[in-house]
Amino acid sequence: MNENPSSGRSKSWSTWLLGLLAAGGWIYGWNQHQEVVKAGERGEGDGAERSNKWTQRGGEIRDASPAAAMPDAETARLLNQLVEIEAAAVPGQVNEKLLSACRTVMNDPNFRRRTRNYGLLIELMRAEDGPALHEMFLEIHQLGRTFHEYGDFATRWGEIDPQGALAYLSNQDPPRLPPQDLQSVARGWGTVDPEGAMQWFDEHPELASLGGRTAVIEGWIRQDPVAAREWLSNSSLGLTGNELFQGTRAAFLEQIEGPNVDVQNAVEWIAGLPDEDDSMAAFAWRSSQWPLTELPYETAAGVWSQVAGERWIQFDDFTKFCDVAGASRTATTGQAGFLEVLGTHWSSDGIRDRFEEWSAQDPAATSAWLATAPDSEVTRSAIAGMVRYLESADPEAAALWQARLDGR
């Protein structure tokens, strides 16, 4: 961060604030002000009367301050102080104005406002401010108070001075480095220099064992998911089994619940992992089902068709997915509707092959599901697959199921 703000820095800072406030819907009032100003410039309506209330320089009407659109007085006051707080930063010294403002905000009992205002302040943090802010949180902790903002602080510290942060935290007296604190720093580091962070943790295995590399992957995925997934697919040989599992899961989840949701691509990626025993893909899939619980029939069918032929997919995976797809808020005809759509995505040959395999693995479970499953192309192809297995394993049962199939 530029420690000597210029007019250009102030302009970019103002732009960032406007963007942040717009994301929260706080800028509506500011936009209304601008419409009034423009109307005044055109001499229209009451804008002509009110336009003279806005400060003008060189004949140009200035943008209203973001604080003018903020209904909360405390946040509006802080917005008006941010440039002054940033300007107080001196290289090599703690920014006491920032520290004081953070302390005031952290004593705010209003949870939502505290989180919002602290998020504004932490963007002004520099490497010089990290240790002092950490000590501030320790003082608050000693008063018996809990807070979630420390994680945001540690992540920000990892973005601007990760090695300094980890060195400071590792040399506490008495020595104590909670894994979640290290992971927050590593997550921030992963957003700015993931490969450098990985190399550092390779050289510090005792800290990597606290979840450092997994957190780097999580941060990397948030910043550059394409590069992170490529690295996981091609360059992750130095990771432990658990790190691989958790990193793969994080990469999968980022694609299905991150800012750029792409469920189909996520499933294609997980199906194409270079995973000899399929354990990574299976773990990522089975531990990340919650975001898939509200998919419409068409999307759910497309997702399932991408993984249906994978070796790691088991019969239990199929039945659970069917249950979820048939219970979503958009599932107007329940599981029957899902199976009907699934039949247009999953080929009959593919269904027969999987059910022949699953019947061999657990004939009781497959026959029990098929006995109550709604009639559909999927169900009929599934019965045909089970019959194909039963013809050699239990001819009498095969004949009964074939007769049932012929009667449909």
N, C-alpha and C positions, 0 to 999 in steps of 0.2 A: 504494500500500500504506500502511496506517495505520502511522505511525512511532512511535506511543505505544500499545503493545498494551493493550487493556482485557480484562476477563474475557470479554466477548463475542467479542473477536478471538481470544482463546486457545481459546474453545470452537469457533469456526469452523475454526481451525487444526487442532485435534484431529480435527474431523470430516473435514477434507480429508485428513489423514494416514491415517485409517482407511479412507477410500475408496480412496486410492492403494495401500495395502497389500493391501486386499481384491482389487483388480484383479490383483495379482501372486500371489494365493493365500497371502499371508503371514499373513492374519488368522485362519486356521483355528484355530490354537491359542488365540487370543484368544476366539473364539466358544465354544470348549470350556470356557474358564475361566468365561465368563458362564453357561453351562449349569450348571456346578457351583455358582456363586453362587446362581442361581435355585433350585436344588434345596435349598441350604442355607436359603434363606428359607422354603421350604415344609417344612423339617425332614425332607427325604428323603435317604436313602442317605448316602454319605460326604460329600456336599455339606454336611450339617449340621455335620460335624466340621471341614471345611476352610474354611467360609465365614468363620470368625473370623480367617483369615490375610489377608483383604483389608481395606484401610483403609476405615473408615466415618466419615462426617460427618453429624451431625444425624439419625442413624438410617438414612441411605440409603447403600447400598453404591455406591462409586464405580466407574466403568468402569476396567478394567485399562488400563495404558499400552500403546500399540501396540508399544513396545519389548519388552514381555514376550512377545510372540508372534514376535519376530524371532530366528531361530536364529543369525544372524551377529552376533558380539559387536561388531564395529566399527560396523555399521549400528545396532545397539541402542544403543550409546553415543551415536552421533550423534542418534538420535531423542530421547534424553533431554536433549540440549543445545540443540535447536532453539529452544525458547521463550526460553532464556537468550540465544542468539545474536541473535534478533530484538529482544529487549528492549534490547540494547546499542546499537541504532541511534540516532544523534543527528542531527537535521536539519542539513544542510549539511556533515556530516563523513562520512568513510569509516567504515564499520562494520568496525573492525579485527578483531573476533571472527569476523565472516563471512569476511573476507579470510584470516585464519589457518586457519580450518576448511577453506576451499576449497583452500588450499595443501597442507594435510595430505592431503586427499582426492585431489588430483591427483598426489600422490606414491605413491599406492597402486598396486602392481603388479597387483592383482587387477582385471581389466578390468570384469567384470560388477558387482562391488561398487563400483568407482569410478564407473561410469556411474549406478548407482542412487543412491549417496550424493550425487553432484554434482547430480543432478536434484532432490533434496530441498533442497539449499542454494540453488540458483539461484532458487528461488521467493522467497527472502528478499531478493533483490537490489533495490536502489533506484537512482535516477538518480545519487546521490552515489557509489555503489560502482562504476559502470561503468568509468571510466578506470583505477582501481586494479586491477580484475580483468583488464582488457585488458593492463596492464603485467605482471601476474603471468604471463599466458600468454606474453608475449614473453620473459620470463626463462626460462621452461621451454623455449621453442623454442630459445633460445640454448645450451641444454645438449644440443641435438641430439635432443630427444624430439619425437615426433609425438603428436597427440591429436585426437580428433574432437569433444570437448566444447566447443571454441571455437565451433562453429556453433550449439550450443544456447545458449551464453552470448550470442552476438551477436543471436540471435533474441529472447531475453528482453530484451536491451538495447533492441531495436527496439519491444518492447511497452510499455516504461515511459518511454523517453526517446529516441525515434528521431532527432529533429533534433539533440539533443545528441550522440548517438552518431556520426552522420554528420559533424557538425562536427569532433569530436575526431579521428575516423579520417582525415578529409580534410586535416588540418593536421599530420600526422606529419612529423618531420624525420629522415631525408629523406622526401619525399612518396611514399607508397606505400599504395594502397588496393586490395587484391586484390578482383576482382569477386565472388568467393564470399562474402567478408566483407560487402560492401555488400548482396548479395542476402539474406544471413541477417538483417541488420537490417531490410531492406525487407519481408521475409516476416513478421517479427514485427509491423511497423507495419501491415501489411495485415490483421492479425487484430483490430486495435483501432480504426483510423481509415483505412480504405482510400481513401475519396474524398479525404480530406485529404492522404494520401500521394501519390495520383495528381497532385493539384494541385502539390504540392511538386516532384515530379519533372518536371512540365511546366516549372517555373521553373528547373530545374537539368538541362538536357538532357545535359550532359557526364557526369553521374552516371547519368541514365536510360539512357544508351547502354551502361552496364555490366550491364544486365539488371535495373535497379531496378523498372521497371513490371511486368515479367513476374513478379518475385518478390512484388510487392504482390498481384497477382492470385492467386498460389498461396496466400498467407496468407489472403486474403479468402475464397477458396473453402473453405478449411478451417473458417473461422468461420461464414460465412453463404453456403453454396453457391447458394441460390436467388437472393439479391441479386446475387451475383457473375455468375452466368450471365445474369441479366436485363441487367446492365450491359454485359456482353460483346456481347449481342445488339442492344442499342439505343444505347449511348453510347460506343463504343470507336473513334470516328473518328480520335482523335488518336494512336492506336497505330501503330507501324511494322508492316510486313508480318510480320516475324519475331515481334514481340510478340503480334500477333494469333494467329499460328499456335501459339506456345508457350502462350499463355493459354487458347486453345480446347482444346488438348491437355490442359492441367492440369485444366480444368473437366470434360472428358470422363472423365479418369482418376479424378477424385474421386468421380464417380458410380458407377464400376464397381469401385473397389477401396478406397474410403473407408470410414468407419465406418457409413454408411447406404447399403449397396450397392443400386442400382436400375438394373440393366442396361437394362431396357426403356425406362425414362424417359430414360436417357442417350442411347440410340440415337435416340429420338424428338427429343430436344433437338438433337443434332448434325445430324439430317436437316432440322430447321427453321431452321437458321442463315440469316440474311440475307446470303448469300455469292454474289455475282453469278457468279463463275467456279468456285464450289464448291471452291476450293483449301483453305480452312480446314477444312472438314468432311473432305475426303479425307486431309489431313495428319493430323488428329486420329485418324481411324479407322485408318489404316495404321501409325501409330507407337504404337498402344495395344492391340495384339492380344494381348499376353502374358496379361493378366488373363482373356481369354476362352477360354483353351486347355483349360479343364476343365469347360465347361458341359455339362450333360446334354442329350440330344437335344432335348427339348421346349423348353428355354430357348434353346438355340442356334438352333433353327428359328424361334422367335419373334423373336430378335434379327435374324437375316438377313432375315426378311420385312419388318422395319421399314426396312431400307436398300436392299432389292433393287431398288426402282424409282427410286432416286436417280440423277441424271445422272452423278455422279462415280464410281459403282460400275462397275468394269471386270471383264471376264471373269477376269482374274488374281486379283482380289479374291475372286471366287466360288470358284475352284478351291482357293485357299489356305484359305479358310474351311471348305470341305468336308473338306479333308485334316485340318485341326485337329480339327473336330467328330467325325470318324471315328476319331481316334487318342486321344481322352481316356480316362481311366481308367474312365469309366462307359459307354463306347461298346462295349457287349457284342457288337454285330454289325457293327462297323466303319462304313465310309462308307455301306454299304447301309442300315443302320439309320437313319442320319441322313437320307438322302434319302427314306426312307419317311415319316418324321415331317415332313420339310420339305414334302412334298406336301400335308399337311393345313393348312399355313400360307400357302404361296405359291400363288396362283391359277394355273390352267393358262394362262389368257390372259396373265398377267404373265410367266410363264416363256417362252411362245412369243415374246412381243414382245422380251424381253431377248436370247434366243438368235438371233432374226433379226438384231437389231442387232449382237451380238457376232460372228456369222458374217460379216457384211459387213466388220467391222473386221479379223478374223483368222480366215479360214475354216479354215486348216490347224490352228490350235490348238484351235478348237472341235470339229472333226471328230475330231481325235486323242483328245480327252478323252471324247467320246461313244462312241468305238469301244471303250473299255475300262470305261466307267462301269457300275455295277450297274444292273440293270433296276429301274425304279420309275416312278411317275407323273411324277415330275420329269424323268427321263431321256426318257420318251416325249414329253412336251410340249416338251422341249428339241429333240429331233430334228425334231418338227413345225415348230418355229421355224426351224431351219436349212434344212429343206426349202423353206420359204416363201421364203427368200433364194435358194437354189440354183436354184429354178425359172426365174429370169431370168438368173442369173449362170452356171450350169452345169447345164442340164437333164438331162444324162446322169447326173451325180452325184446330182441330185435324185431321179431315178427309182430309183437304187440304194438310196438312204437310205429312200425311201418303201417300197420292197419290204422292207427290213429292219424298218421300223416295222410294216408290215402283218403280218410274221411273228412279232411278239412277242405 
